[in-house]
Amino acid sequence: MPVERIPAHYELRRTGTWRQLATGTLACPRCDAPILPDGAMAMPDPLSCGFCSHAGAVRDFLTLGEPTRPAHVAVRVRGLPFG
């Protein structure tokens, strides 16, 4: 017996879509100066503080816990299923 597709059911996969995971702040771990993001960045991307020149990865500068500073950043991920 051949397999039939049921027209009422389908799978929708979106490519290139983002999903917000969290909000946080971007600040230097050494001097606590806020960092202004220059567009979209990935966690392993290099970043440095313009005030004290501390360098590291974006993940080193990101704080997700309380208290959050006035300058918030959105942490978004790509490729997660919506559900």
C-alpha positions as CSV (number, residue, x, y, z in Angstrom):
1,M,0.0,0.0,0.0
2,P,1.5,3.4,-1.0
3,V,2.1,6.1,1.6
4,E,-0.1,9.2,1.1
5,R,0.5,12.7,2.3
6,I,-2.2,14.2,4.4
7,P,-2.9,17.7,3.1
8,A,-3.9,19.1,6.5
9,H,-0.5,18.4,8.0
10,Y,2.8,19.9,6.9
11,E,6.1,20.9,8.4
12,L,7.3,24.4,8.1
13,R,11.0,25.1,8.5
14,R,12.2,28.7,8.5
15,T,15.8,29.4,7.6
16,G,17.5,32.6,8.7
17,T,15.1,33.4,11.5
18,W,16.1,34.6,14.9
19,R,14.6,33.8,18.3
20,Q,15.3,35.9,21.3
21,L,16.8,33.8,24.1
22,A,17.6,36.5,26.8
23,T,18.4,40.1,27.5
24,G,21.5,41.2,29.3
25,T,24.1,43.9,29.3
26,L,27.5,44.2,27.6
27,A,30.2,45.6,29.9
28,C,33.9,45.2,30.5
29,P,34.6,42.5,33.1
30,R,37.6,44.5,34.3
31,C,36.4,48.1,34.6
32,D,32.6,47.7,34.2
33,A,32.5,50.2,31.4
34,P,29.5,49.6,29.1
35,I,30.3,48.3,25.6
36,L,28.4,49.6,22.6
37,P,27.7,46.7,20.2
38,D,28.7,47.3,16.6
39,G,25.9,45.2,15.1
40,A,25.3,41.5,15.3
41,M,28.1,39.6,17.1
42,A,28.7,35.9,17.9
43,M,29.7,34.7,21.3
44,P,33.3,33.8,20.2
45,D,33.9,37.0,18.3
46,P,36.8,39.2,19.6
47,L,35.8,42.3,21.6
48,S,37.8,44.9,23.5
49,C,37.0,47.7,26.0
50,G,37.6,51.2,24.6
51,F,38.3,52.5,28.1
52,C,40.9,50.1,29.6
53,S,41.8,48.0,26.5
54,H,40.8,44.7,28.1
55,A,40.3,42.1,25.3
56,G,38.4,38.9,25.1
57,A,35.5,37.2,23.5
58,V,32.0,38.6,23.4
59,R,30.8,36.0,25.9
60,D,33.4,37.4,28.5
61,F,31.7,40.8,28.3
62,L,28.1,39.6,28.4
63,T,26.1,39.6,31.7
64,L,22.7,37.9,31.8
65,G,22.1,38.0,35.6
66,E,20.8,40.8,37.8
67,P,21.3,43.6,38.2
68,T,21.1,44.7,34.6
69,R,22.5,48.1,33.6
70,P,20.4,50.6,31.6
71,A,22.0,49.6,28.3
72,H,20.4,46.3,27.4
73,V,21.4,43.9,24.6
74,A,19.2,41.1,23.1
75,V,20.7,37.7,22.9
76,R,19.2,36.0,19.9
77,V,19.9,32.6,18.4
78,R,19.4,31.3,14.9
79,G,18.2,27.9,13.9
80,L,16.1,26.9,16.8
81,P,12.7,25.4,16.0
82,F,9.6,27.5,16.9
83,G,7.1,25.9,19.1
